[in-house]
Amino acid sequence: MNTEMKAAILNKPKSIEIKEIPIPEPKNNEALLKVHCIGICGSDVHYYEHGRIGRYVVEKPIILGHEVSGTVVKVGKDVKNLNVGDRVAVEPGIPCGDCDYCRSGRYNLCADVEFMATPPFDGAWSEYVTVKSDFLFKLPDHVSFEEGALIEPLSVGFHAMRRGKVGPGDTLLVTGLGPIGLLTIEAAKMFGISEIYGSDVVAFRRDLALEMGAKGVIDPSKGSVQDQLKEATGDKAIDVLIETSGNAHAVSDTINLVKRGGRVVYVGLPTADSIPIDITSMIDAEIDMLGVFRYVNTYADAIKSLDHPLVDLKKVITDQYPLDDIQKAIEVAMTEKEKSIKVMIYPDPADLQSN
């Protein structure tokens, strides 16, 4: 095997280049993966465009990308759960393992998590990457590498279902139909939900939501969301609302769209720190308001749930590029939201051609 690999390095906002860097050597508890494909996430786009997300600032060159799958090519001496040749999905956040959150099973809240492509930690826009073996999950033969990479954004929706205590009899509304919103629809089907509705201002995304199983969709730019929702549902009450857009108006409106005693799960990160919400109405209606931060203990169950006959993650993939075209790929993800959902990157052009 060569000693060097290609990697896409973000030097500063809107400045990214392909460089040759050393292939990393796995530590005793790590595996080295040949990367098959990586999805471009909204956070990657944000770091590319602005160089920061909140308190996380790109202060030195960084490799982005955390939605990743690949093949094990080397294992550290302490690795027992994997073998060379295993196809795996990568859970990209490595917690400390020792804090109260980690010990109680809520490791996504660990303050010392090392999350791929979040400064100062490198991600996976490269030919190879090393990952702690406990956070690598084997893919069944019938699950593609693309589906393996999409387990990461799917896990956000999967965790939202658990946080909202969603069950088969619930009526669900998903506001925002980008990659996370659409994959939340897939997660809802895994939880037995058939009454799913969606909301987005982009017609292409509404149409795709219908194709993926939503029973009805609404356009917030076309007047009262409440009136449109009543018409779409036949005046049926919404039990659970999953807010993925981060739009300030959508966040404020959530209280008005669920039934008394309903649940609202907030996933999308608003650009504003403070958003007005009618707390009096929330208290009066006894609405549960829940936040979602990434996911926890989702990967194994999400992979098993891909056996669901109605689930098809690959519908969200709209664009595919070799790693050499990373600049074009990320510009498409940033600017073509009217027709692009999930952009996938392939470090080895042969993997893209054979796809």
Buried (B, 14 or more C-beta within 10 A) or exposed (E): EEEEBBBBBBEEBBEBEBBEBEBBEBBEBBBBBBBBBBBBBBBBBBBBBEBBBEEBEBEEBBBBBBBBBBBBBBBBEEBEEBEEEBBBBBBBBBBEEEBEBBEEEBBBBBEEBBBBBBBEBBBBBBBBBBBBBBBBBBBEEEBBBBBBBBBBBBBBBBBBBBBBBBEEEBBBBBBBBBBBBBBBBBBBBBBEBBBBBBBBBBEBBBBBBBEBBBBBBBBBEEEEBEEBBBEBBEEBBBBBBBBBBBBBEBBBBBBBBBBEEBBBBBBBBBEEEEBEBBEEEBEEBEBBBBEBEBBBBBBEEBBEBBEEEEBBBEBBBBBBBBBBBBBEBBBBBBEEBEEBBBBBBBBBEEBBEEB
